[in-house]
Amino acid sequence: MTDTHSHIYGPEFAEDIDAVIARAKAAGLTRILLPNINRDSVRPMVELCQAHPGYLFPMMGLHPEDVAADYAEVLNEMEQLLQASGHLYIAVGEVGLDFYWDATFRDEQIQAFRRQVEWALNYRLPLVIHCRAAHREMVDILREYRGEPLAGIFHCFGGTLDEAEELLSFPDFVLGIGGLVTFRKSTLPDVLSHVPLSRIVLETDSPYLTPTPHRGHRNESAYIIHARDALANIYNVSPEEVETCTDDAVLRIFGRLRA
């Protein structure tokens, strides 16, 4: 079982990271994928992955909420890391568009996203995409690359069936499903009942979006079992089948994990 999206390199885990990883392993996780968010997060993320080779895997990207006036300079630094021989990065992520709280750097976010989509093509890496209050803009950009070998995850999907169908029209992309599916008022169970299980991967987005029954506490990768069990109920299959099917999707998308 794979947690495809976890920020356990963050300061929220500084005091007990070894215990967090031990609990993840005890919960049945065989790998955890770590998306980058900004310039400052690169070092702690990479150092944690180096301390746990073969279990933790880093990505490289600039989160849309971290796009600012200096975004081009930051992207230049990040691209140099992707160009380095023998780099560890398995994907371009976490990237995308987020106009929910602040659209001050809307144009810069769009330019940064376009450039990072080009990274995915140039370096033959999948994309892990964050999108909030920007569905139409994000889809329109991706449609410009129809026919190109893009693959990836639409992280933290929580939208409508129409939005799911539009996203899954990109054949090599899947939906990242985590704690949201466990929320009492979530509409995701109804939406996902129309989505093939083969087009879903598991994620936590730790330390955020803590699932029921741990609401109000820090999320961590071990809690992925609650999303897994929710999917088992939706699809009327065993938890083990959810694990197998979602891991098959992970290996389809992340070629460097198969190497």
Secondary structure, 3 states (H helix, E strand, C coil): CEECCECCCCHHHCCCHHHHHHHHHHCCCCEEEECCCCCCCHHHHHHHHHHCCCCEEECECCCHHHCCCCHHHHHHHHHHHHHCCCCCCCCEEEEEEECCCCCCCHHHHHHHHHHHHHHHHHCCCCEEEEEECCHHHHHHHHHCCCCCCCCEEECCCCCCHHHHHHHCCCCCEEEEECHHHHCCCCCHHHHHCCCCHHHEEECCCECCCCCCCCCCCCCCHHHHHHHHHHHHHHHCCCHHHHHHHHHHHHHHHCHHHHC
